[in-house]
Amino acid sequence: MGLELLALPAFTDNYIWMLHDGSEALVVDPGESVPVLAALKRLKLGLAGILVTHHHGDHVGGLAPLMELLQGQVWGPARESIPAPPDRYRALHEGETLTLLGQTLQVIEVPGHTAGHLAFYASPPDQAPLLFCGDTLFSGGCGRLFEGTAVQMWTSLQRLAALPGNTRVCCAHEYTLSNLRFARTIEPGNQALAAYQAWCEARREQELPTLPSSIGQELDINPFLRCDQAAVRAAVLARSPESLTAQQAEPAAVFALLRQWKNEFR
């Protein structure tokens, strides 16, 4: 069989991503172990490896109980402290590659949400590419700036936006509907956004995930990837004329004010 991608719900709005080939599984950001253990047992899978994008507890809290089952290693950021046994942990840097489940995964450093945040990109044959991006890029939104700067996050998002349009965006939270309410405030005339919001609302009414999204979809609807668009720039200028003149409205500056606006949005 080919590779199968599963979104395992955790906590109230997290997803732990599992990629498996029918025999072995790769797990991304196991904030808790119970959903992973249940899926491994149900599907009769071995645990080949664990990927970690950053150090927050809702992404690493389940590591310890999974160590007994883990056949390989935990791979994660070199610039952050990850609670895994040193002899089972491999620290990763920009540009490195991994081979897991017969697939090559590229390591992309995307600081902003945290200082050492990583993303992982794979392009399985005969399938759309995969991006495991943790809390950097969400559908319709992006992560808060807890440790990095707005310029860092804007640069990180631009790197992800440059990936192929059919890349599946496997982010770690079901924040889509709240993100889209904010996005509609920024671009009320964006018809692609309106259609996507309706689709996502129907999915959630059926208790189905809105994820994965795609890079192409996000380029059409996500204001944090659209800071170079006239409508997004105009909305930010209208709200913060004292902070940003038309001459200063470079995309990174627009992004910084947009992120602050989202922090305050209710």
N, C-alpha and C positions, 0 to 999 in steps of 0.2 A: 504494500500500500504506500501511497505518498504520505507526506507530512500532514498532520491534522493539528489545527490551532484551536485551543479551548480558552475561554475566559472563565476563570473560577472566581465567583463572587467571594469577597472577604469583608469583614467588618460591615459597615453600612453602605459604603460606596466604592470600595477598592476592587480591582481585578488583579488576580495573580494569573499571569499568562503561562500556559503549558503548551509546548510543542512536542508532539510525539510521532513516532513512526510505526506504532502498533506493538513495539517491543520495549523501547526506551523513551524516556521523557526528559525534556529540558524545561526547567521552571524559572520564571523571571519574577523577582521581587516578592518572595514569600513572606508577607507581613505576618501571617499566621500559618501554622502547619496543618490544621485540621482539614481545610478544603483540599490541600495537596495530598495528604495521606489518604483521604477518601477517594480521590480521583485515581491515584496510583493503584489502590486496591480494586476499585471497580473495573478498571481497564486492564488490570494485571500487567502493569508497567514497572520497569526498573527506573531508578532515578539516576540518569547519566550525568547531570550537571545542574548547577544553579547559577544564574546571572543576577547580579545586583547592580542597579543603576545609581543608587545613592544611599546614604546612611540612615535616613529617617526610620523610626521604629515601625511604621506601618508598611515598610518594605523589607525589613530584616528581622522582625520579631519572631518569625517562625523558623529561623535557621537552625537553632540548637536542636529541636526535636527531629529535624530531618537528617542530621549528621549520620545517624546509624544506618540509614537507607542509602545514603549518597555513595554512588560507585565512583564518581569522579571528583571534581573540585567545585569550589565556589569561586567565581570570577567576578571582580568588581573594581571600583575606582582605587587607584594608587594614592590619591590625594585625600582620602577620607578613611576614618577608622570604621571597619566593618567587623561585627562581633562573630567572627568565624575562627576556628582553630588555625593558628599560623601555618601548620603543615598541610591544611586543606584549602588554604586561600591563595589565590593568584591575583596579584595587583596588576592592573592594566593601565596602559597609557594610550594616548592618541595614536592612531595608525596601526596598532597591532591587530592581528587577526586570530581567530579561534576556529577550530574545526570540531563541530559537535553534530551528532546525528548525520554525519556525512555532509554537512553544510558548512560553508565558510561564513563566519560572522565578522564584520568589520567593527572596530571600536572607534567611536566618535566622542570626543570630549565636548560637552555642552554645558559649561558653567553658567550659572545664573540663579537657578532655584537653590542649589548648593554649590560649594566651591569646586568640587571635583566630579560633578554629575556626569555620568556616561550615558550614551545611547548605543544600541547594537543594531546593525543592519545586515540582513541576509537576503540573498536572491535565489531561492530554491528553483530548480529547473521546472518548467511548465506550471509555475505558480507566480502570483504577484509577489513582489518583494515584501519583506517584513521589516518594520522598524519598531523596536522596543525602546520607548523614549521616556519611561518613568513619569516624572512630573515636570518635564520641560514643555512639551507640546500636548495640549488637550484638544479634543474636538470643540472648536469654537472658542478656545481660550489658550492660556499658557499658565505655567506655575508662578507662584509668588516669588519675589526676590528676597529670600531669607539670608543668603550669604554672598550673592554676587551682585553685580551692578546691572543697570538697565542696558548699557552698551554691551556687556557680556551676553545678556539674555537675547538681545536683538541679533547679535552676531550668531549665537547658537541656533536661533530659530531660522535664520537665513540659510545656514548650512543644511538644516533638515528640509527646508522648503525647496532646496535645489535637487533633492532626490527625485527619482522618477515619479510621475504623477499617479501611477497605479500602486505605489507603495502603500501597504496596509499600515496604518498608524495605530500601534498597540500601546496606548497610554494606560496609566494605572488607576484612573478614577472615572466613575460615571458622573461627571460634572456637566454633561453636555447640555441638558435643558437650561440650567442656570446660566451657563456660558452663552447660550443662544439668546436668552432674554436680554442680556447685556449687548450682544452683537446687533440685535434688532434696534436697540436704542441708538447705536452708532450709525447703522446703515438701514434705515427703515424702508428704503426703496430697493434693496437688494433682493431680487426675485429668487435667485438661487438659494439665498439664506432663508427666505420664507418657506420655500418648498422643503428644504432640508429640516427646518424646525417642525413642520407638519409630520414629516416622516419619522423623526425622532420621537415626537409625542406619541404617535401610534405605536412605536416599538415599546416605549415605556409603559403604555397602558396594558400591553400584553406581557409586561415584566420581562422583556427581552433587552439585551444590551444594545446600545447605539454604536458600539465599537466592534471591530476596528473601523475607523474612518479611513480616508486616503489622503495623500498629499494633495492630489488634484482637487478633492472636495474642500480641503482646508484653505487652499489658495483662493477659492471662490467665496468662502463664507467667514473665515476666521479673521476678525479685525486686527489681531496681533501679527498676522502675516501680511496685512494689507495697509501698513502705515505709509506706503508710498502712493496710495490711491487717494484721489481728490476728495471723495466723500468722507473717508476716515479722517483725513487731515482737516477738512472743514469742520467736522464735528468737534475735534479736539481744540481747534482754534476758537470756535464759538464758546466753548466752555472755559477756556483758559487764555483769554486774549492778553492778560497781563503777564503770563508766563512764557508765551510763545508767539512771537511775531511771525508774519507770513515768511519773512526772510530767514528766520531761524528754524523753520519747520522741516528740518531734515528728518528722514524716517526714524532714526534712533531717538531723536528728541520727542517726536510724536509718540513713539512707543512708550517712553518713560512716563509721559502724562497719561496715556491710555491705561497703563498698568496701575497707576495711582487711582485713576477714576474707577477702575474695576474693584480695587481694594475697598472703595467707599460705596460701591453700588449696592442697593438693597431692592 
